[in-house]
Structures are given as C-alpha cells and as structure tokens.
Amino acid sequence: MRKLLEDRKISLQLDTHAQEWLAHKGYDPVYGARPLKRVIQQNLQNPLAQLLLEGAIHDGEKVDISAQGDHLLINGKSNKSEEF
C-alpha cells in the first residue's frame, strides 16, 4: 500500500495498536495470514481512498493509523464509512 501512495508522496505511520489490530483481524487459524490482504483492503485501503477523493488527505501528507476497539483510526477518525 505504501508503494501505491508513494507517487502522491503520502506516507503511512501505523502505531503498535494498528499493527496488532491488523495482525489479529487478518489471521485465521485455518488460513493463516491469507485473510490479511482483505482486512487491509476493507479497513485501510478503501477508507483511505474515500478520504483522498473527499480531499481530506492531501499530497505530501503523513497519515497516522491507530486502532480503537473494533476499527482503525485514520488521522484520529474512525474508518467506519458513516463517520467520514
């Protein structure tokens, strides 16, 4: 994902909570870490794309990612679509 944002000079900074959240949500005892790609797409990539389209994230910006409860926070805001 970082490579996708590199052209726009946007950097992602995932804190420990976000990394642990992704690892927990993206792991399945049967499939291992294979579900991780879908979790990243649904909970990080899609909300980031929406924020880019809305103009809430600009070229050259550093985006802070954290986790709280059952969702990720992007620049301190929930990634749930109804909150954007």
Residue, then its C-alpha position, 0 to 999 in steps of 0.5 A: m500500500r505504501k508503494l501505491l501512495e508513494d507517487r502522491k508522496i503520502s506516507l503511512q505511520l501505523d502505531t503498535h495498536a494498528q499493527e496488532w489490530l491488523a495482525h489479529k483481524g487478518y489471521d485465521p487459524v485455518y488460513g493463516a495470514r491469507p485473510l490479511k490482504r482483505v482486512i487491509q483492503q476493507n479497513l485501510q485501503n478503501p477508507l483511505a481512498q474515500l478520504l483522498l477523493e473527499g480531499a481530506i488527505h492531501d499530497g505530501e501528507k503523513v497519515d497516522i493509523s491507530a486502532q480503537g476497539d473494533h476499527l482503525l483510526i485514520n488521522g484520529k477518525s474512525n474508518k467506519s464509512e458513516e463517520f467520514 
